[in-house]
Amino acid sequence: MYPRLDLLLGAGDLPYYYLDFLVSALDTSMFYVLGNHDAGRQYTEHGEISEVRGGLNIHQRVVREKGLIFAGLEGSMRYLPSATQQYSEIEMWREASALFPRLLLNRIRYGRYLDVLLTHSPPFGIHDEQDIPHRGFKSFLHLMRILRPRYLLHGHIHRYLLHKHQITQYHETTVINIYPNYYLEIPV
């Protein structure tokens, strides 16, 4: 059993009702990003839902919680034309650029850009796969070098085999595949 959790993080491709259940059952708040399979409508027995109650979608947002700075980027590499939550490398740079004004303010105010970058997809060459839908973003490698977050947490790559690496150090950033779940203590 886990100790009291201060915050849940969702890296996409999980139904809103499930994330809502976790928020309620564990009595805590949640930050999340959407995955490539989160497009379309989601329903519960009470009708259509469009967000996680008690959660905050942090795609293209920078938020501060419990002394830590979080930012988020949704989606996967584009493999279907016009699909939502799928991006080319250039499109992902455009998505990430929305974060920079707030990140620069953080650098001035707190002496660092951010602590945790929450993404759906992994960085290119780290925990990713060869096929286009599961290939990571090269832009994330640049973001880690420039912004130096303590952690990049991602999902998207289903880790069933225990011999596959789940944690990788890249420069100053610890990259962790949090699928299917991962408990992380971050010293503040």
QUIWOKA-V510894 format. One record per pair of residues at least 4 apart in sequence whose ideal C-beta (glycine too) atoms are under 8 Angstrom apart, sorted by the first residue. I is the first residue (numbers start at 1). J is the second residue. Records with the same first field share a line. If there is no record, write none. Layout:
BEGIN
I=J / J
END
This chain:
BEGIN
2=183
5=26 / 28
6=28 / 66
7=28 / 29 / 30 / 31 / 65 / 66
8=19 / 22 / 23 / 26 / 28 / 29 / 30 / 31 / 55
9=30 / 31 / 32 / 116 / 118 / 153 / 178
10=14 / 19 / 30 / 31 / 32 / 33 / 52 / 55 / 155
11=32 / 33 / 35 / 118 / 119 / 120 / 153 / 154 / 155 / 156 / 178 / 179
12=32 / 33 / 34 / 35 / 36 / 37 / 38 / 74 / 75 / 85 / 120 / 155 / 156
13=35 / 36 / 37 / 38 / 120 / 155 / 156
14=18 / 19 / 35
15=19 / 42
16=20 / 42 / 49 / 50 / 51 / 52
17=21 / 42 / 44 / 49
18=22
19=23 / 30 / 32 / 52 / 55
20=24 / 49 / 52 / 53 / 54 / 55
21=25
22=26 / 30
23=28 / 29 / 30 / 52 / 53 / 54 / 55
24=54
29=54 / 55 / 56 / 65
30=52 / 54 / 55 / 56
31=55 / 56 / 58 / 63 / 65 / 70 / 72 / 118
32=52 / 55 / 56 / 57 / 58 / 72 / 118
33=57 / 58 / 59 / 72 / 73 / 74 / 75 / 118 / 119 / 120
34=38 / 57 / 59 / 74 / 75 / 85 / 120
35=74 / 75 / 76 / 85 / 120 / 155 / 156
36=75 / 76 / 83 / 85 / 86 / 120 / 133 / 156
38=74 / 85
39=83 / 84 / 85
41=48
42=48 / 49 / 50
43=47 / 48 / 49
44=49
49=53
51=55 / 57
52=57
56=61 / 63
57=61 / 72 / 74
58=62 / 63 / 70 / 71 / 72 / 118
59=72 / 73 / 74 / 95
60=72 / 73 / 95 / 98 / 99
61=71 / 72 / 99 / 102
62=69 / 70 / 71 / 99 / 102 / 103 / 106 / 114
63=69 / 70 / 71
64=68 / 69 / 70
65=70
66=188
67=188
68=115 / 116 / 186 / 188
69=106 / 110 / 112 / 113 / 114 / 115 / 116
70=114 / 115 / 116 / 117 / 118
71=99 / 102 / 103 / 114 / 116 / 117 / 118 / 149
72=117 / 118 / 119
73=92 / 95 / 96 / 99 / 117 / 118 / 119 / 120 / 140
74=85 / 95 / 119 / 120
75=85 / 86 / 87 / 92 / 95 / 120 / 121
76=85 / 86 / 87 / 120 / 121 / 133 / 134 / 156
77=86 / 87 / 88 / 89 / 121 / 132 / 133 / 134 / 135 / 136 / 137
78=83 / 86 / 87 / 88 / 91 / 132
79=83 / 86 / 132 / 133
80=86
85=120
87=91 / 92 / 95 / 137
88=92
89=93 / 137 / 138 / 139
90=94
91=95
92=96 / 137 / 139 / 140
93=97 / 139
94=98
96=100 / 139 / 143
99=103
100=104
101=105
102=106
103=107 / 113 / 114 / 147
104=108 / 113
105=109
106=110 / 112 / 113 / 114
107=111 / 112 / 113
112=148
113=147 / 148 / 149
114=147 / 149
115=149 / 150 / 151 / 186
116=149 / 150 / 151 / 152 / 153 / 186
117=140 / 143 / 144 / 147 / 149 / 151 / 152 / 153 / 173
118=153 / 154
119=137 / 140 / 152 / 153 / 154
120=154 / 155 / 156
121=128 / 134 / 135 / 136 / 137 / 140 / 154 / 156
122=126 / 127 / 128 / 136 / 137 / 140 / 154 / 156 / 157 / 175 / 177
123=127 / 128 / 136 / 137 / 138 / 140 / 141 / 144 / 152 / 154 / 170 / 175
124=128 / 135 / 136 / 137 / 138 / 140 / 141
125=136 / 141
126=136 / 141 / 168 / 170 / 175
127=136 / 154 / 157 / 164 / 165 / 166 / 168 / 175 / 177
128=134 / 135 / 136 / 157
129=134 / 135 / 157
130=134 / 135
131=135
134=156 / 157
136=140
137=141
138=142
139=143
140=144 / 152
141=145 / 170
142=146
143=147 / 149
144=148 / 149 / 152 / 170 / 171 / 172 / 173 / 175
145=171
148=171 / 172 / 173
149=173
150=172 / 173 / 174 / 186
151=173 / 174 / 175 / 176 / 184 / 186
152=170 / 173 / 174 / 175 / 176
153=176 / 178 / 182 / 184
154=175 / 176 / 177 / 178
155=177 / 178 / 179
156=179
157=177 / 179
158=179 / 180
159=164 / 166 / 177 / 179 / 180
166=176 / 177 / 182
167=174 / 175 / 176 / 177
168=174 / 175
169=173 / 174 / 175
170=174 / 175
176=182 / 184
177=182
178=182 / 184
END
